[in-house]
């Protein structure tokens, strides 16, 4: 009887120790996996855009039509090359592998599999069209 009890107690203490180690390791694992969220970058575009105008910045392309203003990334979703805008084709084209995207960022052709990310755009002042703020 004492042998069975001794084995039971030894196994019980082993399980208690394992539970204590797991309880201590869980916060440590969460701490090690923590990533600081990126702060948004606000970029001012101090230029008046008319309907149909395009503004190319190093990180984004800003488009304006009659109903809205929007910005898309200029980084190709395939390998990260900087996209160029073709005014003849009205497309963003990757010079590395010829992926093509619409001005709205939708993928048309090429090795890229994802659409381009869109960035929020706000007017600097609601009263005039003197510029925009793009949040990256």
N, C-alpha and C positions, 0 to 999 in steps of 0.2 A: 504494500500500500504506500509506503513512504517513497519507494522508487518512482511510482506513477505520479505521485504528488510532486516530487522533485523535478521530473521531466516537464510536467505541466507548468510549474512555476518558472522554470528556465525558459521555456518557449514563450510564456507570457511576458517575462522581462525583455526578451529579445524583441518581441513585437512592440512593446512600449518604447524601447530605445529607437527602433526604426521609425516609429511615429514621431518621436521627439526630433530626430534628425531631419525628417521630412518637413516638420513644422518650422524648423530653423532654416532650412535650405530654400524653402519657397520664397520668403521675402528677399533673400539674397539673389535668387534667380531673377525675380522681378526687377530688382535694382540693376543688375547687370544688363538686362534687356531694355532698359529705359532709354528712349531716344528723345532728345529735346525737339519739339516741333519747330519747323522753320518759321521764322518771322516773315510776314508778307512784305514784299518790297513795293513801295508806291513810286511809280515813275510818272512824272509830269510831262505831258506833251503840250507845249505852249505854241500851238499852231492851229489856225482855223482850217477846218476841213470842210470842203463843199461836198455835195452829193456825188458819189463816184470816186472820191479821192482816196489815196492810199498813202499811209505814212509807214516807212520801214525803219525800225529800230534794230539794234543788234539782237535783241531777245524776242521781239514780237513784230507782227505786222498789224497795223491799225487800219480798219476799213470803215467807210461811212457810205450809207445809201440813204434814201429818202426816209425810211422808217426807223433805222437803228444804226448804232455804232458798235463795233465789236473788234476784239483783238484775238489773234491766234499766235501760237508759238511759231518761231522760225527754226526750231530744232527738229530735224527729221526723227520720226519714231523708229526708224530702222537702225541706224548707227550713230545718230546724233550730229550729222552734218548740218550746216546752216543753209536754210532754204532760200532760193531766189524767187522773185516774183516776175512772171512773164506777162507783160501787158498785152501781147498779141493773143496769147492763149487764155488769159485771165486765170492763171493757175500758179500755185506755189510749186516749184520744181526743185528736187534735190540734185545738186551737181555731182554727187558721189555715185548714186545708183539709179538715178532717174525716177524716183518715186514722185508721184504727182498728187496734189491735193487741191481741193476747191478753196476759194477764199473763206469759206465757212469752216475749213479744216477737215473736211471729209476726204478720206482716201479714195483716189481714183484708180491708180495703177502703180506698179512697181513692187519691190520686195517689202516695203513697209506694210505691217499688218494692222496697225492702229491708226485712228484718226488723230489729228493734232489737238492738243488741249486748248480750250478757250479761256481767256482771262477776262475778269470783270472790268468794265469801263464805266467811268462816271464823268459827267461834265464838271469842270472846275467851278463854274458859276452857272446857276440856272437861268440867269438873265441874258447872258451873251454866249457866243460859241468861240471863246478865245482859247480854249484848250480842254484837255482831257486828262484824267488820272487813270492809269492802268495798274491794276494790282497783280503782281507776279507772285 
